[in-house]
């Protein structure tokens, strides 16, 4: 598992898919965002797995897919 940090954003695909924009400019489509009650604009650290190339992306954004296992929200400590 890895940890990535960034801001949750809403992409204009399929009615609004959630993704994470990392400080280095990389973007990840999020699998499991609904189960963890993520919302656009949140600053979070996510723990999980980047799925292998070819994994079916959510909303067909073309970004790597990150499967969320745990969420730490900015200023709130471990959660999710």
N, CA, C and O atoms as a DFTB+ gen file, in Angstrom:
320 C
 N C O
     1  1       0.836      -1.185       0.000
     2  2       0.000       0.000       0.000
     3  2       0.877       1.244       0.000
     4  3       1.997       1.244       0.510
     5  1       0.331       2.300      -0.588
     6  2       1.035       3.574      -0.593
     7  2       0.119       4.671      -0.045
     8  3      -1.090       4.490       0.099
     9  1       0.735       5.805       0.252
    10  2      -0.012       6.976       0.714
    11  2       0.212       8.098      -0.290
    12  3       1.340       8.359      -0.709
    13  1      -0.880       8.760      -0.670
    14  2      -0.781       9.938      -1.517
    15  2      -1.592      11.059      -0.886
    16  3      -2.585      10.820      -0.199
    17  1      -1.156      12.264      -1.130
    18  2      -1.742      13.447      -0.521
    19  2      -2.229      14.358      -1.630
    20  3      -1.643      14.380      -2.712
    21  1      -3.286      15.107      -1.381
    22  2      -3.745      16.058      -2.378
    23  2      -5.133      16.582      -2.089
    24  3      -5.643      16.489      -0.973
    25  1      -5.735      17.145      -3.144
    26  2      -7.049      17.763      -3.056
    27  2      -8.035      16.962      -3.892
    28  3      -7.753      16.607      -5.037
    29  1      -9.190      16.684      -3.307
    30  2     -10.252      15.989      -4.033
    31  2     -10.891      16.983      -5.000
    32  3     -11.250      18.094      -4.609
    33  1     -11.031      16.576      -6.273
    34  2     -11.665      17.417      -7.296
    35  2     -12.752      16.611      -7.996
    36  3     -12.725      15.380      -8.003
    37  1     -13.712      17.329      -8.585
    38  2     -14.779      16.679      -9.350
    39  2     -14.486      16.869     -10.832
    40  3     -14.313      17.993     -11.303
    41  1     -14.432      15.755     -11.564
    42  2     -14.189      15.790     -13.010
    43  2     -15.515      15.768     -13.760
    44  3     -16.491      15.194     -13.276
    45  1     -15.560      16.387     -14.936
    46  2     -16.831      16.481     -15.673
    47  2     -17.166      15.246     -16.505
    48  3     -17.681      15.374     -17.616
    49  1     -16.883      14.061     -15.988
    50  2     -17.181      12.823     -16.702
    51  2     -18.292      12.083     -15.983
    52  3     -18.321      12.052     -14.753
    53  1     -19.186      11.501     -16.717
    54  2     -20.201      10.625     -16.139
    55  2     -20.974      11.237     -14.992
    56  3     -21.298      10.536     -14.033
    57  1     -21.275      12.507     -15.058
    58  2     -22.046      13.158     -14.003
    59  2     -21.216      13.666     -12.847
    60  3     -21.770      14.109     -11.841
    61  1     -19.900      13.612     -12.964
    62  2     -19.046      14.170     -11.924
    63  2     -18.307      13.123     -11.132
    64  3     -18.767      12.709     -10.067
    65  1     -17.177      12.689     -11.629
    66  2     -16.340      11.676     -10.995
    67  2     -15.341      12.367     -10.070
    68  3     -14.783      13.404     -10.426
    69  1     -15.111      11.797      -8.880
    70  2     -14.125      12.359      -7.967
    71  2     -12.731      11.825      -8.281
    72  3     -12.556      10.648      -8.598
    73  1     -11.745      12.716      -8.185
    74  2     -10.347      12.369      -8.412
    75  2      -9.508      13.084      -7.362
    76  3      -9.995      13.975      -6.665
    77  1      -8.248      12.689      -7.254
    78  2      -7.313      13.349      -6.346
    79  2      -6.242      14.023      -7.187
    80  3      -5.628      13.390      -8.046
    81  1      -6.017      15.316      -6.937
    82  2      -4.912      16.032      -7.568
    83  2      -3.805      16.168      -6.538
    84  3      -3.981      16.800      -5.496
    85  1      -2.655      15.563      -6.844
    86  2      -1.502      15.583      -5.946
    87  2      -0.709      16.874      -6.165
    88  3      -0.830      17.498      -7.219
    89  1       0.100      17.280      -5.182
    90  2       0.903      18.500      -5.309
    91  2       1.860      18.484      -6.506
    92  3       2.221      19.542      -7.019
    93  1       2.273      17.288      -6.955
    94  2       3.192      17.202      -8.100
    95  2       2.473      17.275      -9.440
    96  3       3.107      17.156     -10.489
    97  1       1.146      17.472      -9.420
    98  2       0.379      17.599     -10.647
    99  2      -0.258      16.318     -11.140
   100  3      -1.076      16.349     -12.059
   101  1       0.103      15.191     -10.548
   102  2      -0.512      13.921     -10.960
   103  2      -1.964      13.886     -10.490
   104  3      -2.318      14.480      -9.471
   105  1      -2.783      13.189     -11.241
   106  2      -4.193      13.055     -10.900
   107  2      -4.556      11.581     -10.914
   108  3      -4.107      10.827     -11.777
   109  1      -5.374      11.177      -9.951
   110  2      -5.798       9.792      -9.807
   111  2      -7.324       9.734      -9.751
   112  3      -7.945      10.449      -8.965
   113  1      -7.926       8.888     -10.580
   114  2      -9.349       8.592     -10.438
   115  2      -9.498       7.781      -9.156
   116  3      -8.660       6.928      -8.865
   117  1     -10.552       8.036      -8.388
   118  2     -10.698       7.394      -7.083
   119  2     -11.752       6.307      -7.102
   120  3     -12.893       6.533      -7.504
   121  1     -11.358       5.137      -6.666
   122  2     -12.301       4.040      -6.463
   123  2     -12.534       3.933      -4.963
   124  3     -11.595       3.742      -4.189
   125  1     -13.795       4.059      -4.561
   126  2     -14.134       3.987      -3.141
   127  2     -14.391       5.343      -2.516
   128  3     -14.534       5.438      -1.297
   129  1     -14.455       6.407      -3.327
   130  2     -14.671       7.760      -2.793
   131  2     -16.015       7.877      -2.078
   132  3     -16.117       8.544      -1.048
   133  1     -17.047       7.229      -2.624
   134  2     -18.379       7.322      -2.022
   135  2     -18.420       6.647      -0.649
   136  3     -19.027       7.165       0.288
   137  1     -17.772       5.492      -0.543
   138  2     -17.770       4.758       0.723
   139  2     -17.069       5.544       1.836
   140  3     -17.358       5.362       3.018
   141  1     -16.152       6.411       1.439
   142  2     -15.402       7.201       2.419
   143  2     -15.919       8.631       2.532
   144  3     -15.286       9.469       3.173
   145  1     -17.057       8.914       1.917
   146  2     -17.723      10.228       1.993
   147  2     -16.806      11.387       1.625
   148  3     -16.802      12.418       2.298
   149  1     -16.029      11.220       0.558
   150  2     -15.160      12.305       0.100
   151  2     -15.974      13.336      -0.658
   152  3     -16.977      13.012      -1.293
   153  1     -15.527      14.590      -0.584
   154  2     -16.200      15.677      -1.282
   155  2     -15.158      16.567      -1.951
   156  3     -14.049      16.730      -1.443
   157  1     -15.523      17.138      -3.086
   158  2     -14.629      18.043      -3.804
   159  2     -14.188      19.171      -2.882
   160  3     -14.988      19.719      -2.124
   161  1     -12.910      19.507      -2.957
   162  2     -12.340      20.582      -2.148
   163  2     -11.622      20.116      -0.892
   164  3     -10.876      20.887      -0.288
   165  1     -11.834      18.871      -0.490
   166  2     -11.173      18.355       0.718
   167  2      -9.690      18.119       0.479
   168  3      -9.290      17.645      -0.585
   169  1      -8.878      18.454       1.477
   170  2      -7.447      18.119       1.497
   171  2      -7.325      16.817       2.276
   172  3      -7.727      16.744       3.437
   173  1      -6.769      15.786       1.635
   174  2      -6.725      14.463       2.260
   175  2      -5.394      13.767       1.994
   176  3      -4.654      14.121       1.077
   177  1      -5.117      12.771       2.822
   178  2      -4.068      11.791       2.560
   179  2      -4.768      10.458       2.453
   180  3      -5.497      10.054       3.359
   181  1      -4.545       9.773       1.339
   182  2      -5.197       8.495       1.093
   183  2      -4.189       7.369       1.188
   184  3      -3.037       7.512       0.777
   185  1      -4.630       6.255       1.731
   186  2      -3.824       5.044       1.763
   187  2      -4.545       4.003       0.923
   188  3      -5.752       3.801       1.061
   189  1      -3.790       3.343       0.050
   190  2      -4.405       2.343      -0.798
   191  2      -3.455       1.857      -1.860
   192  3      -2.246       1.788      -1.641
   193  1      -4.007       1.516      -3.025
   194  2      -3.247       0.885      -4.088
   195  2      -3.549       1.541      -5.424
   196  3      -4.708       1.794      -5.754
   197  1      -2.493       1.816      -6.197
   198  2      -2.681       2.227      -7.587
   199  2      -2.893       0.943      -8.381
   200  3      -2.041       0.054      -8.376
   201  1      -4.024       0.851      -9.057
   202  2      -4.347      -0.366      -9.799
   203  2      -3.496      -0.461     -11.056
   204  3      -3.066       0.558     -11.596
   205  1      -3.252      -1.676     -11.522
   206  2      -2.402      -1.874     -12.705
   207  2      -2.957      -1.152     -13.925
   208  3      -4.163      -0.938     -14.044
   209  1      -2.045      -0.779     -14.838
   210  2      -2.467      -0.184     -16.110
   211  2      -3.500      -1.084     -16.751
   212  3      -3.385      -2.309     -16.718
   213  1      -4.494      -0.471     -17.325
   214  2      -5.539      -1.246     -17.967
   215  2      -6.740      -1.476     -17.072
   216  3      -7.772      -1.968     -17.528
   217  1      -6.610      -1.118     -15.774
   218  2      -7.770      -1.237     -14.894
   219  2      -8.825      -0.263     -15.395
   220  3      -8.510       0.864     -15.778
   221  1     -10.067      -0.697     -15.389
   222  2     -11.134       0.129     -15.916
   223  2     -11.290       1.366     -15.057
   224  3     -11.616       1.280     -13.873
   225  1     -11.055       2.504     -15.658
   226  2     -11.158       3.776     -14.945
   227  2     -12.601       4.189     -14.750
   228  3     -13.483       3.871     -15.548
   229  1     -12.806       4.900     -13.672
   230  2     -14.133       5.399     -13.361
   231  2     -14.339       6.670     -14.170
   232  3     -13.519       7.585     -14.091
   233  1     -15.392       6.745     -14.929
   234  2     -15.663       7.932     -15.712
   235  2     -14.796       8.049     -16.950
   236  3     -14.890       9.042     -17.672
   237  1     -13.952       7.059     -17.214
   238  2     -13.114       7.046     -18.415
   239  2     -12.225       8.284     -18.523
   240  3     -12.048       8.819     -19.618
   241  1     -11.669       8.742     -17.413
   242  2     -10.825       9.939     -17.416
   243  2      -9.439       9.672     -17.981
   244  3      -8.754      10.606     -18.397
   245  1      -9.013       8.407     -18.002
   246  2      -7.679       8.075     -18.486
   247  2      -6.610       8.183     -17.421
   248  3      -5.448       7.873     -17.685
   249  1      -6.975       8.619     -16.216
   250  2      -6.016       8.742     -15.120
   251  2      -5.809       7.388     -14.454
   252  3      -6.681       6.522     -14.527
   253  1      -4.640       7.192     -13.793
   254  2      -4.466       5.969     -13.007
   255  2      -5.578       5.877     -11.952
   256  3      -6.046       6.896     -11.445
   257  1      -5.984       4.675     -11.637
   258  2      -7.054       4.466     -10.661
   259  2      -6.432       4.129      -9.309
   260  3      -5.601       3.226      -9.205
   261  1      -6.843       4.866      -8.273
   262  2      -6.363       4.638      -6.912
   263  2      -7.513       4.052      -6.111
   264  3      -8.565       4.674      -5.968
   265  1      -7.300       2.837      -5.586
   266  2      -8.309       2.178      -4.759
   267  2      -8.056       2.540      -3.305
   268  3      -7.017       2.192      -2.744
   269  1      -9.005       3.238      -2.697
   270  2      -8.847       3.784      -1.348
   271  2      -9.100       2.706      -0.297
   272  3     -10.091       1.977      -0.355
   273  1      -8.180       2.622       0.665
   274  2      -8.357       1.748       1.830
   275  2      -8.621       2.564       3.090
   276  3      -9.366       2.139       3.973
   277  1      -7.994       3.753       3.163
   278  2      -8.108       4.579       4.370
   279  2      -7.951       6.043       3.984
   280  3      -7.223       6.372       3.048
   281  1      -8.643       6.922       4.714
   282  2      -8.599       8.365       4.465
   283  2      -8.195       9.082       5.738
   284  3      -8.759       8.836       6.804
   285  1      -7.205       9.984       5.625
   286  2      -6.878      10.932       6.703
   287  2      -7.243      12.300       6.158
   288  3      -6.707      12.740       5.141
   289  1      -8.161      12.969       6.847
   290  2      -8.568      14.307       6.433
   291  2      -7.682      15.335       7.107
   292  3      -7.292      15.162       8.262
   293  1      -7.363      16.401       6.397
   294  2      -6.486      17.457       6.934
   295  2      -7.045      17.982       8.246
   296  3      -8.210      18.371       8.330
   297  1      -6.202      17.987       9.266
   298  2      -6.579      18.551      10.552
   299  2      -7.433      17.661      11.430
   300  3      -7.807      18.077      12.527
   301  1      -7.763      16.432      10.989
   302  2      -8.632      15.606      11.806
   303  2      -7.997      14.301      12.265
   304  3      -8.609      13.545      13.019
   305  1      -6.779      14.033      11.817
   306  2      -6.134      12.780      12.185
   307  2      -6.706      11.623      11.391
   308  3      -7.476      11.843      10.457
   309  1      -6.343      10.375      11.743
   310  2      -6.812       9.205      10.998
   311  2      -8.316       9.108      11.001
   312  3      -8.973       9.431      11.991
   313  1      -8.858       8.656       9.877
   314  2     -10.313       8.522       9.781
   315  2     -10.674       7.664       8.588
   316  3      -9.838       6.956       8.027
   317  1     -11.957       7.747       8.210
   318  2     -12.435       7.085       7.025
   319  2     -12.682       5.664       7.233
   320  3     -13.095       4.967       6.307
